[in-house]
Amino acid sequence: MLRFKHYMIAYLFLAPSLVGLLVFVLYPILDSLYLSFTKWDGLTPIKFIGLDNYRDLLTDDTFGISLRNNIYYTAVTVPLTVVISILLALVMNVKVRGIKAFRVLYFFPNITASIAVGIIWAAMFTQYGPINTILRLFGVSDPPIWLASTSLALPAVMMVSIWKSVGYSAVILFAGLQGVPRQLYEAAELDGANRFKQFLHVTLPGLSPVIFFCTVTGIIGSFQVFDTVMAMTQGGPGRSTNVLVYYIYNTAFQNYRFGSASAMSYVLFIIILILTLIQLRVQKRWVTY
């Protein structure tokens, strides 16, 4: 009886979170799955159409362009973010005066609202903004209008995304550096290994679980990018910065095609799931625990 009472007290404390999970997470997931097999504009009655929404994606040019942009975005931002974060973590690990302020400084972008970051950087990328002003000082007489160029708009967005996310990854990697045993560096030094070889054979293997975590979460986050694109380019010019989540948003809340948007959401979920499973399988070959 006493054990039952303890269980009831525990469930009573868990009830608010469980209700929130059911109402705000599980129900929308199941409802959107049902909507992906329907045609609905939010006003007229829901019409079941089977797999038509998924078939339509095969011939949807904008969906294909958004997927291609997302793959390009992920292939560039994730590796660069990880590499820059490793270098920053190594700098953070040096014991010099003012290093704590340096760590805080690089983490600030991560805690700043993405919309605010996007708006500020969009202003910096204008024709007479700070970036082009600096380029003119270095002799570039006709600097590009970054966000109006179909070839430069997406790289500009990627640059901002990397700038915003490196602080978070660097802090995690810095914490991982603290877990690499000092004895391994001492043993490597006794064996005649220089700093580069110590980094290659001690630091990287010791950091590999953290690098794996940053890579997995980075890929998931890159396929869900929305705020930066919304604030900086709204998917333009043309469709050059259109990405999957932004296209899903436009399809649902601008064109009121909730069934198609739900189908795209589940295709995105499957893409992320497959990529994550591949990484979990491959990590056995390079991650050292």
N, C-alpha and C positions, 0 to 999 in steps of 0.2 A: 504493500500500500504506500509506504514511504517512497519507494522507487518510482511508482506511478506518479506520485505527487511531484517528485523532482522533474520527471519528464514533462508534465503539464506546465510547470513553471518555465522550463526551458523553451517549450513551444510557444508559450505566451510571449516571451521576450523576442522570439524569432518571428512571430506573426506579422508585425508591420513590414519587415523585409520580405517575407514570403509573399504577402499580398502584393507588394510593389513588384516583385519578380513576376508573379502571375499576370498582373494587370498591365504592366508597362514593358515587359520583355516577352514572355511566352505567348500571350494572346496576340500581340502584333506580329510575331513571327509566324504563327499558324494562320492568322487572318491574311497576311500578305501572300502566304503560300497558296491559299485558296484564290485570292484575287489574281494571281499570276495565270490562272486558267479561265479568267473571265474578261469581259469587256465592260468597263464602267467609267463614267465620267464624273462621278460624285453626285449626280442629280437624277439621272434616269435609273430604272431598275437594273440590277446586275444581271448580265447575260453570260451564261457559261459557254465558252467557245473551245474548250479542250486545250490542245497544244498550239493553237494558232499564234499566240503571242511569241512563243519560242521559235516557231517557224519563221515568223516575220523578222526576227533578229538576224537571220541568215542573209537577208537581202536588204537590211537597213544600213545604208552607207554611213550615216552619222555614228551608229553604234560601232561599226568597224573602225572608223577614224578615231573615235574615243578610246577604243581598246588599244589601237596602235600607239596613240599618244601616251596612254597609261603605261604600256610596256616600255616605251622609250624613257619616260619619266622615271620609272622604277629602276631600269638598267643603269641610269646615270646617277640618280640621287643616292641610292642605297650604298653602292660601293664607295662613292666619294665621301659620304657621311661617315661611314665606318673608318675609312683611312684617316680622314682629318681628325676624327674623334680619338683614334689611337694616338696620333701625334700630340693632340692637346692633353690627353691623359698622361702621357710621358712628361710633358712640360709641367703639368699640375703636380706630378710626383717629385719634382725637384724642390728641395728645401732651401728656398731663398726668401729674402724679405719681400713681403707684399704678395706672396703666392696665394694666400687666402682670398684677398681682394680679386685676384685674377680668376680664381675658381668661381666666385660669385658673379663676376662680370660676364663670363661666358655662359652662365646658366640663366641670366636674365631673359634673353629672347624666348626661351622655352616657356616661361611663365607669363609671357605677354600674349594677349588675345590675338588670334590669327587674323581676324578681320582688321584690327588696328595695325598689325604688322603689314598686311597687304596694302592697306590704304597709304601708309607712309612710304613704303617702297615704290608703289605706283607713282607717287609724286616725285620720287627720286629718279625714276626712269624716264621722266618727261624730257622733251627736247632741250629745255633750258634748266633741267634739274641738276643736282649736285654731281651725278655720275658723268653726264655729258660735259659739265663744266670742267671736271678733272681731266677728261679726255682731251678737251681743247687746250688745257694747260700743257699737255704732253704732245701737242702738235697735231692732233686729229682735227682737221678743219671742218669736216662734215660728219659729226658723230651720228649714229643711227637713232631713229625714234623707236626705241626697243619694243614697246608694247603695241606698236602699230605695224610691226613687221611679222609676217607669217613665219619667218625662219628664226627670229630672235625672241619672240614673245615667250615660247615655252622654255627655252634656256634661261630667260630672266626669271620666270616663275620657279624653276628648279634651283637657281642660285639662292633665291629667298628662302625656299624650303630647307636647303642645306644649312644656310646661316641660322635658321630658327631651331633646327633639330640637333646640331652638333653638340650643343651644351649638355643636353640630356644624356646622349650616348657617352660623351666624354666623362661625365660624372660617374656613370655606371662602370665604365672601363677603368676609371681611376680607383674605384672601390675594388674592382677585380685585381688590380695591380697590388693592392695591399695583401691579397691572399696568396700571392706567389711566394713560396718559401725563400727566405734570404740564403739558406744553405745551398740552394741550387746555383745561385750566382757565385757563391764562394767556391763551390766545386768546379764550376765552369772556368772561373778565373785561375784556379790551380792547374787546370788542364791546358792553360794557355789561350783560352778563348778571349778575343777582343770584345769591345762593346757591341759591335754589330752582330757577331756570332752569339753573344749572350742574348741579344734581342731576338734573334732568329730561332734559337734552340731552347731558350728558357722562357722569355717573356711571352712570345706568341703562343706556344703550347699552353702556358699557364693561363693566358687570357682567352683561349679558344672557346670555353663554355660561354663566356660573356660576349665574345664576338658573335657566336651563334645566336644568342638571345637578341642582340642588337640587330642582326641580319633578319631574323624571323619577324620581329616586331616592326622593323623598318619596311619590309616588303608589304606586310599587312597594312601599315599606315599609308604607304605610298599608293596603294590601290584604293584607298579611301579618301584621298586628297580632295578637298572641296573648298574650304574657307579661303585659301590663298588665291585660287583661281577665281572664285566669286568676287573677291575684293579687287583683284588686279586687272583681270581681262574679260570676265564674264564669258569665257570660252572662245573669245576672238583673238586676233582678227580672223574673220571667216570661222573656221572650226579648228584652227591650229592649236589652241590650248584646251579644246573640249576634252574632258576626261570622263570616266564612266559615272562617277557619283554625281558630277555636275549635270551630265546628260539625263541621269535618272531623276534628278531634281526638276529639270526643265520639263521632262515628259510628264511627271506627276502633277506639278504645281503651276506650270505655265500652260501646258497643253491639255491637262486634265485627263490623261490616259493612264489611269491608275493600274490597270491590268498589265499594260506593257511595262510600266515602271517596275512593278513587282516581279515580272519575269526577268528583267535585266538585273534586279537585285539578287535573284537566286543564281543567275549565271555568274555574277560577280562573286557570290559566296562559293560557288563550285570552283572557280578559278583560284581563289585564295586558299581554299581547302586543299586542292591538288598541289599547289606550290608549297604549302606548309608540310604536307605529307612527304613530298620529294625531299625537302630539306631535312626532315626528321630521319629519313632513310639514309641520306648521304652523310649526315653529320657523324655517323659511326666511323667514317674513314679519316676524319681530320680533327674531330673534337677530342681533347684529352681531359679526362676527369681524374 
